[in-house]
Amino acid sequence: MKTDLLIIGSGPAGLQAAIHASRKKIKVVVAGKVGNSSLKRAKVENYCCGELLSEGWELLEKGCMQSQNFGVIFKKEDIVKIEDKKNGFFYIELESGENFEAKAIIIATGVTKNTLNVKGENKYHGKGVSYCVECDAGFFKNKKVAVVGNGSAAAMGAILMEAYAKEVILIYKQLDISEKLKQRLDASSIVQVSSQWVKEIKGDEEKMTSCLLIDDKSIEVDGLFIERGAKSAVELFSALSVELDKETYSYIAANKKQETNVAGIFAAGDICGPPFQLAKAVGEGCVAGIFASDYVKSKEF
Ligand SMILES: Cc1cc2nc3c(=O)[nH]c(=O)nc-3n(C[C@H](O)[C@H](O)[C@H](O)COP(=O)(O)OP(=O)(O)OC[C@H]3O[C@@H](n4cnc5c(N)ncnc54)[C@H](O)[C@@H]3O)c2cc1C
């Protein structure tokens, strides 16, 4: 099937891009599983004009309905292959083997958080266990929390958490952070537990209550932030020579029009780097949708 614009990812960035692009009367296809969006399990209280506390899955449902009303076609499958332009069209293959040719692409695949893979992690996700300090810090006001991780995401997360929680404990095997960040950490009230790691998360039916460490010591906490940095799906796009950000080489580099270095490929949302926030994803999706449709209309195919 041929389309003007293929949007990879049906999270808030992809959906907002679809809404803006489809209103410019071009053919838009969105690929991806809505259920895999980071927003699906979020309870959001910092999104302008949403409810005081919006359910992430409700926002996603509304976004899909809105896009469908503007004629957007949904393919609820993952993209498994993308090839460079042939005759001006990118070639894209879905997991079912179905393929598309698109004049332009918007990458809005979000990021996959690195998990701990320990007992209790899935059970208490959303019941004390979180992967995003920026998102969930407000739920732990005056509570005792732990942050686990060896890198800057964990150290920065613990420092941010200090402004909310009664007590913050940073658990790491060995810190791999800059000297400046280490100094900030040492000057803070954060309790550092080094040469340790979480091997199990325990709790009752309602919520987590403690972390079991590798030396079998138990730490009682109300919450655990797993901050092991973010792994993004950039591998899929490396074949197209899409450039990554020069600082971490983990995210796709895009300019103010959300254009990447490859003509016809745009990117929006978490895949472009932190802060991982709904408002940013939607804003970048809007910009990408507008400029991708302008690109399609300005070229002879
Ligand atoms: C628990 C939690 C709580 C949060 N709370 C808040 C909050 O309170 N406030 C806030 O502002 N933000 C919050 N966030 C962050 C927010 O959800 C994200 O910033 C936002 O969802 C990013 O949108 P996105 O569209 O870039 O990526 P996502 O929403 O992650 O969507 C990515 C989409 O890409 C698709 N995809 C991935 N790979 C492929 C592929 N190969 N082919 C096709 N599709 C693919 C996925 O299926 C998914 O549909 C929270 C996140 C989490 C995890």
The ligand as a Gaussian input file, in Angstrom:
#p B3LYP/6-31G(d) Opt

LIG

0 1
 C        4.309000       4.856000      34.719000
 C        4.465000       6.134000      33.920000
 C        3.894000       7.289000      34.415000
 C        4.010000       8.477000      33.676000
 N        3.435000       9.602000      34.173000
 C        3.531000      10.765000      33.495000
 C        2.961000      11.961000      34.001000
 O        2.372000      11.971000      35.077000
 N        3.099000      13.096000      33.265000
 C        3.758000      13.131000      32.058000
 O        3.805000      14.187000      31.449000
 N        4.314000      12.008000      31.562000
 C        4.218000      10.840000      32.237000
 N        4.819000       9.704000      31.751000
 C        5.595000       9.807000      30.490000
 C        4.711000       9.774000      29.231000
 O        3.846000       8.661000      29.288000
 C        5.618000       9.708000      28.016000
 O        6.485000      10.821000      28.002000
 C        4.814000       9.695000      26.706000
 O        3.921000       8.605000      26.668000
 C        5.766000       9.632000      25.518000
 O        5.015000       9.562000      24.360000
 P        5.613000       8.918000      23.009000
 O        4.489000       8.981000      22.034000
 O        6.891000       9.560000      22.685000
 O        5.969000       7.411000      23.392000
 P        5.015000       6.251000      23.922000
 O        3.820000       6.801000      24.607000
 O        5.869000       5.323000      24.686000
 O        4.499000       5.538000      22.606000
 C        5.386000       4.851000      21.768000
 C        4.603000       4.055000      20.757000
 O        5.506000       3.514000      19.793000
 C        5.141000       2.188000      19.520000
 N        6.296000       1.462000      18.950000
 C        7.499000       1.205000      19.538000
 N        8.274000       0.492000      18.690000
 C        7.540000       0.319000      17.556000
 C        7.776000      -0.327000      16.308000
 N        8.932000      -0.959000      16.048000
 N        6.791000      -0.327000      15.381000
 C        5.618000       0.303000      15.615000
 N        5.343000       0.939000      16.772000
 C        6.294000       0.941000      17.714000
 C        4.615000       1.655000      20.842000
 O        3.817000       0.533000      20.619000
 C        3.833000       2.878000      21.346000
 O        2.540000       2.866000      20.807000
 C        4.710000       8.497000      32.444000
 C        5.286000       7.322000      31.963000
 C        5.181000       6.153000      32.690000
 C        5.825000       4.907000      32.174000

